[in-house]
């Protein structure tokens, strides 16, 4: 199994420059060609070899592909919470702006989840709009991730928002389209138009359960263990009816995005499933969408090696996906631990990198290379999940004393870990010897107790996001 373990991260910088967004030259925006393919020549194309005929390829799909920019990104949905809890992000020898730290190191795309009516407003529309505006004002690229739920939506649960629970299906379809459109319009009016929009989060089994839930073929690649189990729809199950429902919902969500944006906004729609290393289930899913002409631009995958197979599995899936559908692909969720132990023997077989900060960096370097090497230059991005856990000066953000999670990109003193420097755009500074962590002025009403925190909204059982 070839995993690029000898890859030097500086080679990524030399061979594969990443778009760095900065104002006034907004490099995250690109005009569309008439073929609907973005025109921004950055990478050398990698030829692919199709092992089967393409599915219903349109003239635009079969035209020569212009190389895309590559987006290295981070889901920072909990950043506002961490900062409210006194989170510290060290930039050299003093606290700094985390967005500036990310962007200076080539992390230019930032993903935010949105929940319909969350408790305390966290990840709701007002919360997300404010953070999205900050991203856009910094010159970053913004990816919006609709969950269509009041809380986490993932392969283990896709619960309808409480306010939508009693709607009949036709009303539910209208509601989800109107909601999507209203969210996009609100963001656009605030000067925070998304560059990418996910119409659902890890929706392999559908969304708005049970109305638009489908029965997923059992994967031969995915690791089922602990909280991650095979989920089956309620019986009696009518596959034709359920797929009709899912297609209607996806078309409504896509129409909601399009109705609130204009061509010059260059908004690209992502359909996101959790099958990073699983070509058979990916094919099953996107054959349905293609045959029913669902409007979307990018195939998004989750790839956590302890859940979704080997890097070879991912490489094979990306190749087959592109050769069949001729769409851009992104790994929109990934992460890797810096400590601890594999959660099961099956997971351990896929976690071939050491569970250390250097192992985390090497995993990310290998993953970036794998996605960039996908056929037709269509591997356009990798997005790291929840890197923002860090040292905090108080316990406002919860989880007092737990420290940054093992998948964070910051240590328990607030210094970036080696993976932050994976592109080699900046030299990694040497943190000072361990001492008392840097202090920040206590906030009004906040405890002055030192604690290191992760975003409070992350539950212990949040599917493969842990």
C-alpha angles and dihedrals in degrees: 000000000000111000103164089245090160093056113129111214091222087067089063089059093046098045103028117038115195123219110258111204116215136155138279088022099055100202091177090074122074131175116243122241118227088260090062093246118127115246112221116121110208112126135051110248118248113216116233131203117223116220094191139020119283119255116247094324113197123213089257090052095050096045120105109287119234112219114259131221113257116236120209104190147171134213101229098169091136097050096103091052094049092049091047087056092055097266114183124210111188117219104186109310097343140049114275145175110290093212090055091049092051096045095046087058095049100266098131106151120076125192125205127187120218127206124196103231109353126182111266090005094272108156090003124130099276093045093047095045092055094049092043091054089052090052093050093044089054090056094253130142113249127217117188118205115201113203095179088214139089090245141006118344116191140131091297097050139014102174120183117241110267092242090056098044098101099041118118113241098262090051090046091055091051092046094053092049093048092046092050092049093047093051093050091046091051091051092046092050088052092054093254105109109169118243091204128026124196111206093207138352119256092336099172088129094041128253141261090045133245095010097059099021120132132194110252119214110247109264121234090199108042118092110235111198140131111344093002109083138150107277119207127194119244117278138276088053124193108194095192092050094045094049090048088054093048093048091050092051093048092048090050092050092048091048089051091057094046094046092057097045138056129221090256089061088069092210113175122204121222128200107205126202132166101239104105095152099024115094098170094057092040089054092047090053102043094041086064092049094045095047090051094045098238109184111240137127110205137038109223124198137187114225119184106155093215088061109021109045137257128324087253088056089053093047091052092048094050091049094049093043094053094043091052103039104020092219131132116262133207135183095227095179130036140133141163134208125248095196144011126054136286113281093230141001089255091054091046091060089064097041097079094153119085115261092242135102089264091048090052090053093048091049091053092047091051092046093050090050092049094051093044091051093057115122125277092015087279099132096098108165156004121212120196118215123232102342094156103089109120147143114308133196094220143015100253093116093055133233090091113205096006096105127205113331117257091256096053120114093224130070128230091273094052098256120136115254122232093267089068087069096047094124093053093229092132130026113251108248119224110247115230119258114286112279138135108327117249115277128230128196109272113249121236110282093002126131114247091216111128114240138153114226149189122208107292095227095067108104123207090239100047094137115245092344091091 
